[in-house]
Amino acid sequence: MSRKKPGRKTVLVYVEGPSDQTALVHAFETMYDSKSIHIEVLYGDLTSKRSVNPQNIVKKLGNKVSVFREKYSLKPEDIENIT
């Protein structure tokens, strides 16, 4: 999944599904320089889960990001932005 190259930061775009990816990722690709930024898509819908509420949604998203970082051996400083 991740195609991060050395020296490039990663922008994580959290989308619900493929149609969101189609609608949003191209816009982000035009916003960032592909030589310095790699865009990676994470799928999910945290807001539809009963266990997620306004008090814990940031923590739940942080957990998803942590799993992604561990899977691809990324450090916190490798992440430029999470959208």
C-alpha positions as CSV (number, residue, x, y, z in Angstrom):
1,M,0.0,0.0,0.0
2,S,2.5,2.7,1.1
3,R,4.9,3.8,-1.6
4,K,6.8,6.3,0.6
5,K,10.2,7.2,-0.6
6,P,13.0,8.5,1.6
7,G,12.9,12.2,2.2
8,R,9.2,12.5,1.4
9,K,6.6,13.3,4.0
10,T,3.2,11.5,4.0
11,V,-0.2,13.1,3.9
12,L,-2.9,10.7,5.2
13,V,-6.4,11.2,3.7
14,Y,-9.0,9.4,5.7
15,V,-12.0,8.6,3.5
16,E,-15.2,6.5,3.9
17,G,-14.8,4.7,0.5
18,P,-13.7,4.7,-3.1
19,S,-16.1,7.5,-4.2
20,D,-14.6,9.8,-1.5
21,Q,-11.1,8.8,-2.7
22,T,-12.0,9.7,-6.3
23,A,-13.5,13.0,-5.2
24,L,-10.7,14.1,-2.8
25,V,-7.4,12.6,-3.6
26,H,-6.9,14.4,-6.9
27,A,-7.5,17.7,-5.2
28,F,-4.8,16.9,-2.6
29,E,-2.4,15.8,-5.4
30,T,-2.7,19.2,-7.0
31,M,-2.1,20.9,-3.6
32,Y,1.1,19.2,-2.7
33,D,4.4,18.8,-4.6
34,S,4.7,15.1,-5.4
35,K,8.5,15.3,-5.1
36,S,8.3,16.1,-1.4
37,I,4.8,14.7,-0.4
38,H,3.3,11.2,-0.7
39,I,-0.5,10.9,-0.4
40,E,-1.8,7.8,1.3
41,V,-5.5,6.9,1.7
42,L,-7.0,5.3,4.8
43,Y,-10.5,3.9,4.6
44,G,-13.1,3.8,7.3
45,D,-16.1,5.5,8.8
46,L,-15.5,6.3,12.4
47,T,-18.7,8.3,12.8
48,S,-20.9,5.2,12.1
49,K,-19.5,3.2,15.0
50,R,-21.5,3.3,18.3
51,S,-18.3,3.2,20.3
52,V,-17.2,6.6,18.8
53,N,-18.4,9.8,20.2
54,P,-17.3,13.5,20.3
55,Q,-15.3,12.8,23.4
56,N,-13.1,10.0,21.9
57,I,-13.1,10.5,18.1
58,V,-9.7,12.1,18.1
59,K,-8.3,9.2,20.1
60,K,-9.9,6.6,17.8
61,L,-8.5,8.3,14.7
62,G,-5.1,8.5,16.4
63,N,-5.2,4.8,17.0
64,K,-5.9,4.2,13.3
65,V,-3.0,6.4,12.4
66,S,-0.7,4.6,14.9
67,V,-1.6,1.2,13.3
68,F,-0.8,2.6,9.9
69,R,2.5,4.1,11.1
70,E,3.6,0.8,12.7
71,K,2.6,-1.2,9.6
72,Y,4.9,0.9,7.4
73,S,7.6,1.8,10.0
74,L,6.8,5.5,9.9
75,K,7.8,8.0,12.6
76,P,5.4,10.7,13.7
77,E,7.6,13.3,11.9
78,D,7.1,11.4,8.7
79,I,3.4,12.5,8.7
80,E,2.9,15.9,7.3
81,N,-0.8,16.1,7.7
82,I,-3.9,14.0,8.4
83,T,-7.1,15.0,6.7
